[in-house]
């Protein structure tokens, strides 16, 4: 019968009682550094939100309050009238004329503007001499004061002795009544808008074009694709998010157009028969021409709702395009995986 010797338990550090740790006391400097890490980001961005609340959010809310009142400018107070101001604005024929003119000028300016900006951006994206000079040159009209641009172009499109009519007369064509015919007045104002904003949009599109990997163009060149085919199949699909941004900003700018129609004649009221009256110009006439701030505030909120609706449409289109691009990426990865498995 074998006896098993009992092994004495080995003594070591594990048998020693572990001393209790004393709680670590943080000094004030450590607490201050922790607070700095947590609070400082909010402090850095707070000036923007404070300034926006003062000069942006408060006027918006205050305008909404005034839009439901019959505002007395002398007593600086108003009487609540509900939706009467909105109903009055929507029942005016001038509002619908201004809305039609606004969308007409927007279409006549934004569509050619975006097409021309795409063309200019594509030219600036090529390997040309003095690229920096040309890129700065296209931005010069944007730097010019809107009033100066409007004054120059209003003289160019003069009915009697304007530059454009003088050219038309010299080549045997009839002069155009730029300030009497609604369509031609919209063309003249749209030309001013295009002059100012085409270069700005071209630089935005150029920045997006330069972000496209050059390997795509090299592969397309090897496959025998010409320049137009590369632009249509590579550049345009890559510019979708930027194009949506440019389109929506052009739309908002077109709906808020004011300086060009205001300075198109000496009176600044949108023409004798409201030929080029826009929503913002109509708002200005109500607010500072009739001194009816309640109706002007209601019109401002109607314009805000129109712009918000267009923004939501843009958001829906953007999400759908991003979803489609993601689905195409998954399909392409699956196809590559299948080709790799077959090989």
C-alpha positions, 0 to 999 in steps of 0.5 A, a space after each residue: 500500500 503506497 502512501 502519497 505524500 502530501 505536498 506542502 503548499 508552496 508559498 509565494 507572492 500569491 500567499 501574501 496578502 495584497 495591500 488595499 489600494 488607496 483611492 487615487 485623488 485627482 488634482 485640480 489640474 487633472 480635472 481641468 484637463 478632463 473638462 477641457 477635453 470634454 467641453 472645449 469642442 463645444 466651446 469652439 463651435 458655440 460662437 457659430 451657433 450663438 451668432 446663428 441664433 441671434 441673426 438667423 434663428 431669432 429673425 425667422 421665428 420673429 417673422 413667423 410671429 409677425 406673419 400672423 398679425 396685422 403689424 403696426 409699425 408706429 406702435 411696434 405691435 400687432 393684432 392677431 389675424 390668423 392666416 388672413 395675411 397668407 390668404 391675401 397673398 395667395 389671392 393676389 394676381 401679382 403673386 402668381 405673376 411673380 411666381 411665374 416670372 421667378 421660375 421662368 428666369 430660373 429656368 432660363 438662367 440655371 439650365 444654360 448656366 450648368 451646361 456652360 459650367 460643365 463645359 468650362 470645367 471640362 476645359 479647365 481640367 485638361 492640360 492647358 497652359 496658364 491653368 491658374 490664370 484661367 481658373 482665377 479669371 472665371 471667378 472674376 464675375 462672381 467677385 464683382 458687385 451685383 449692382 455693378 453687373 446689373 447696371 452694366 447689363 441694363 445699359 447693354 440691353 437698353 431699348 433705344 441705344 443699348 449695345 445689343 440693339 445697336 449690334 442688331 441694327 447694324 446687321 439689319 435686324 429689328 431691335 428688341 424691346 428688352 424692357 417691354 416684352 416679358 420673355 426678352 426681359 427674362 432673357 436679359 436678367 438671366 444673362 446677368 445671372 449666368 455672367 455672375 454664377 457660371 464661373 463659380 459653379 465651374 470651379 466647384 465642378 472642376 474640383 469634383 472632376 479632379 477628384 476622379 482617379 486618373 486611372 479610369 481615363 487611362 484605362 478608357 484610352 487603352 480601350 479606345 474611348 474618345 474624349 466625349 465617351 470618357 466624359 459621358 461614361 466616367 466624368 458625368 457619373 462621378 459628378 452626380 453628388 456635386 451636380 445635385 449640389 450645384 443644381 439645388 443651390 442654383 435653384 435656391 439662388 434663382 428663387 431668391 433673385 433680387 439685385 438683377 431685376 431690381 436694377 434692371 430699370 430706374 424704378 426697380 418695381 418689376 416693370 410697368 406691367 410686372 414683366 420681370 417682377 420676382 417673389 423677392 422683389 414683390 416682397 420688397 415692394 410690400 414691405 418697404 413700399 406699402 410698409 405692410 410687414 405682416 404681409 411681407 412676412 407671410 410672403 417670406 414664409 411662403 417662399 421659405 416653404 417653396 425652397 424647403 420643398 425643393 430641398 426635400 426633393 433634392 434630398 430624396 433624389 440624392 439618397 436614391 442616387 447614393 443607394 443606386 451607386 451602392 447597389 452597382 458597387 455590390 454588383 460589380 464586386 460580385 461579378 469580379 468575385 465570380 470571374 476570379 472563381 472561374 479563373 
